[in-house]
């Protein structure tokens, strides 16, 4: 199973969402977009293994610093540490 498929099954299922890999990727790089699909984005940062998070980011060609900014924004409302927000 590809990285994207594994990630999408983790982030979409609990929220009944149907995000594509591209939609999730764009949401991980933009705070406003992340707010629009907060459940799946939160699931990405909190439920997907950090190594798999990094693999997805690399596979999708996302800029690390931008994803980190979104993770830090999500971290501000989360009571437990998110790996990519550090």
C-alpha positions in Angstrom: 0.0 0.0 0.0 1.4 3.4 -0.9 2.2 6.1 1.7 -0.7 8.3 0.5 -3.2 5.4 0.7 -2.2 4.6 4.2 -2.4 8.2 5.3 -5.7 8.8 3.6 -7.3 5.8 5.2 -6.2 7.1 8.6 -7.3 10.7 8.2 -10.5 10.2 6.2 -12.3 7.4 7.9 -12.9 8.9 11.3 -14.5 12.0 9.8 -16.3 10.5 6.9 -14.1 12.6 4.7 -13.0 11.9 1.2 -10.0 14.0 0.7 -7.6 13.2 -2.1 -3.8 13.1 -1.4 -3.6 16.5 -3.2 -6.3 18.1 -1.1 -4.7 16.9 2.1 -1.3 18.1 0.9 -2.6 21.6 0.2 -4.3 21.7 3.6 -1.1 20.8 5.3 0.6 23.9 3.7 -2.1 26.5 4.4 -3.7 27.4 7.7 -7.0 28.6 6.2 -7.2 25.4 4.1 -6.4 23.4 7.2 -9.2 25.1 9.1 -11.7 24.1 6.4 -10.9 20.4 6.9 -9.7 20.5 10.5 -10.6 16.9 11.4 -8.5 15.2 8.8 -5.6 17.6 9.2 -5.7 17.1 13.0 -5.7 13.3 12.4 -2.7 13.7 10.1 -0.7 15.4 12.8 -2.0 13.4 15.7 -2.8 9.9 14.5 -0.4 9.2 11.6 3.0 7.9 12.7 5.7 10.7 12.4 7.8 8.6 10.0 4.8 8.2 7.8 4.0 11.9 8.1 7.5 12.7 6.9 7.2 10.2 4.0 3.9 11.7 2.9 5.4 15.2 3.0 8.3 14.1 0.9 6.2 12.1 -1.5 4.0 15.1 -2.1 6.9 17.5 -2.4 5.7 19.8 0.4 8.0 22.4 2.0 8.8 21.3 5.5 8.7 24.8 7.0 5.2 25.5 5.7 3.9 22.1 7.1 5.6 22.9 10.4 3.8 26.3 10.5 0.4 24.6 10.1 1.4 21.9 12.7 2.3 24.7 15.1 -1.0 26.4 14.5 -2.8 23.1 15.3 -0.6 22.5 18.3 -1.8 25.8 19.9 -5.2 24.0 20.4 -3.9 20.6 21.2 -3.2 19.4 24.8 -0.5 16.9 23.7 2.6 17.3 21.6 2.5 16.9 17.8 5.8 15.7 16.4 5.9 18.0 13.4 5.1 21.1 15.6 8.4 20.7 17.5 
